[in-house]
């Protein structure tokens, strides 16, 4: 299990613990003000990342020190974990409110301030509107059924689902990510630093069912699916697999399943 499961999981997956979504926890630690400041400060954080990129190229020893310090900071404040669609739906059933909001990542990376790929969990809509009145027309309050339909749609499109803390362990966001997202660019694209854990799972392809169509490979954002031209089969490189499970939606033969990460020795400690 991941580090947060040990610290905040009460013996199970940390995002299965109801307290981590509670209004009581949200009210503590000045989290509302933290969230209010988080979004306007994102541009400043991006400038710091540019400095980290420069340090990585020119001063490796300094870079490694800064990376370790920055990773510790984001684990305390705003850290994520990939979850497959089933766990995302379970989370939807646990929280008391779901609001669809614009994605700040895509606003920064693509200039689209109304790309609504993110879900605010448990936070009262009135509170969001009070803090961000300019977003009023971009918000949608969703029912659990509507949310699950939306998540399944995103899954079919190849978007990986992830949960995010606002002052750990409070979980306030469920995002649906691809290469346009900052977390992907920071951790997967450039390996600048760790900002999220891989899922509690890894994918496995049943070779006897695989027909070598490679549709799963096209959908995988993490480069985890490999293809053998000799065998005409695809397989999963568990060292790269994030366990998002999105590849399953592309497989017409239902040849792909998810295994618990801890049950796969080569992947058990890779977070």
WOUR-V364610 format. One record per residue. RES is the residue in one small letter. SS is DSSP state (H for helix, E for strand, L for the rest). PHI is phi in degrees with one decimal (999 if undefined). Layout:
[[RES/SS/PHI] [RES/SS/PHI]]
This chain:
[[x/L/999] [x/L/-72.9] [x/H/-55.1] [x/H/-70.6] [x/H/-63.0] [x/H/-70.3] [x/H/-80.6] [x/H/-130.9] [x/L/-99.7] [x/L/51.2] [x/L/86.5] [x/L/-138.5] [x/L/-59.9] [x/H/-63.1] [x/H/-84.4] [x/H/-94.8] [x/L/-90.7] [x/H/-59.5] [x/H/-59.7] [x/H/-73.8] [x/H/-116.9] [x/L/-73.1] [x/H/-64.2] [x/H/-62.3] [x/H/-68.2] [x/H/-60.2] [x/L/-76.6] [x/L/-94.1] [x/L/63.1] [x/L/57.4] [x/H/-65.9] [x/H/-61.1] [x/H/-68.0] [x/H/-59.5] [x/H/-68.1] [x/H/-64.9] [x/H/-83.3] [x/H/-60.8] [x/H/-68.5] [x/H/-63.3] [x/L/-83.8] [x/H/-62.5] [x/H/-61.9] [x/H/-64.5] [x/H/-63.4] [x/H/-65.2] [x/H/-64.4] [x/H/-66.0] [x/H/-65.6] [x/H/-61.2] [x/H/-66.3] [x/H/-67.0] [x/H/-60.4] [x/H/-63.9] [x/H/-64.7] [x/H/-60.8] [x/H/-77.9] [x/H/-103.1] [x/L/-135.1] [x/H/-55.2] [x/H/-64.9] [x/H/-65.3] [x/H/-57.7] [x/H/-62.5] [x/H/-64.8] [x/H/-64.2] [x/H/-58.8] [x/H/-63.1] [x/H/-65.2] [x/H/-66.6] [x/H/-63.5] [x/H/-60.2] [x/H/-65.5] [x/H/-69.9] [x/H/-64.7] [x/H/-76.8] [x/H/-110.3] [x/L/-152.7] [x/L/-129.7] [x/E/-124.7] [x/E/-148.4] [x/E/-70.0] [x/E/-135.9] [x/L/-73.0] [x/H/-61.1] [x/H/-63.4] [x/H/-71.5] [x/H/-61.6] [x/H/-67.8] [x/H/-62.4] [x/H/-63.3] [x/H/-56.8] [x/H/-73.8] [x/H/-88.0] [x/L/-89.6] [x/L/-96.6] [x/L/-158.3] [x/E/-135.1] [x/E/-124.9] [x/E/-82.1] [x/E/-130.0] [x/L/-64.5] [x/L/-86.5] [x/H/-69.7] [x/H/-61.1] [x/H/-71.1] [x/H/-64.8] [x/H/-76.8] [x/H/-85.1] [x/H/-119.8] [x/L/74.5] [x/L/-105.1] [x/L/-82.3] [x/L/-128.0] [x/L/-83.1] [x/L/-93.3] [x/L/-108.3] [x/E/-112.1] [x/E/-124.7] [x/E/-84.9] [x/E/-106.8] [x/L/76.3] [x/L/-83.5] [x/L/-59.1] [x/H/-58.3] [x/H/-61.3] [x/H/-65.2] [x/H/-64.4] [x/H/-65.4] [x/H/-65.7] [x/H/-84.1] [x/L/-132.9] [x/H/-60.3] [x/H/-71.2] [x/H/-94.2] [x/H/-52.3] [x/H/-77.1] [x/H/-102.0] [x/L/-100.1] [x/E/-133.7] [x/E/-87.1] [x/L/-110.8] [x/L/-80.3] [x/H/-56.1] [x/H/-64.1] [x/H/-62.0] [x/H/-65.2] [x/H/-64.8] [x/H/-62.2] [x/H/-66.6] [x/H/-63.5] [x/H/-62.9] [x/H/-62.9] [x/H/-61.4] [x/H/-61.6] [x/H/-63.6] [x/L/-81.6] [x/L/91.1] [x/L/-86.7] [x/E/-86.4] [x/E/-91.5] [x/E/-151.7] [x/E/-103.9] [x/E/-138.7] [x/E/-92.1] [x/L/-128.8] [x/L/63.0] [x/L/-49.8] [x/L/-102.6] [x/L/-65.3] [x/E/-100.1] [x/E/-119.5] [x/E/-143.9] [x/E/-123.5] [x/E/-109.1] [x/E/-129.3] [x/E/-115.7] [x/L/-145.8] [x/L/-64.6] [x/L/-81.1] [x/L/-86.7] [x/H/-64.0] [x/H/-60.0] [x/H/-64.0] [x/H/-65.6] [x/H/-73.6] [x/H/-95.2] [x/H/-91.6] [x/H/-70.7] [x/L/-117.8] [x/L/53.5] [x/L/-70.2] [x/L/-165.2] [x/L/-91.4] [x/L/-124.7] [x/E/-157.1] [x/E/-86.5] [x/L/-67.5] [x/L/-70.5] [x/L/-76.6] [x/E/-135.8] [x/E/-135.5] [x/E/-86.1] [x/E/-138.5] [x/E/-106.9] [x/L/-78.1] [x/L/-60.1] [x/L/-71.0] [x/L/-101.1] [x/L/-70.4] [x/L/-107.9] [x/L/73.1] [x/L/-72.9] [x/L/69.2] [x/H/-62.9] [x/H/-64.7] [x/H/-64.2] [x/H/-65.8] [x/H/-88.1] [x/L/-70.1] [x/L/-85.5] [x/L/-111.1] [x/L/64.0] [x/L/-92.2] [x/E/-103.7] [x/E/-112.9] [x/E/-127.4] [x/E/-104.3] [x/L/-69.5] [x/L/-73.0] [x/L/-85.6] [x/L/59.1] [x/E/-135.7] [x/E/-102.5] [x/E/-146.5] [x/E/-103.5] [x/L/-86.1] [x/L/-66.2] [x/L/-66.9] [x/L/-102.7] [x/L/-71.3] [x/L/-94.2] [x/L/71.4] [x/L/-71.8] [x/L/77.7] [x/H/-62.2] [x/H/-56.8] [x/H/-63.4] [x/H/-69.2] [x/H/-92.1] [x/L/-93.2] [x/L/-74.0] [x/L/-97.6] [x/L/52.5] [x/L/-89.4] [x/E/-112.1] [x/E/-130.1] [x/E/-106.9] [x/E/-112.8] [x/E/-59.5] [x/H/-56.2] [x/H/-67.7] [x/H/-86.6] [x/L/-114.2] [x/L/-52.6] [x/L/-67.8] [x/L/-112.6] [x/L/-57.5] [x/L/-105.4] [x/L/-97.5] [x/L/-114.7]]
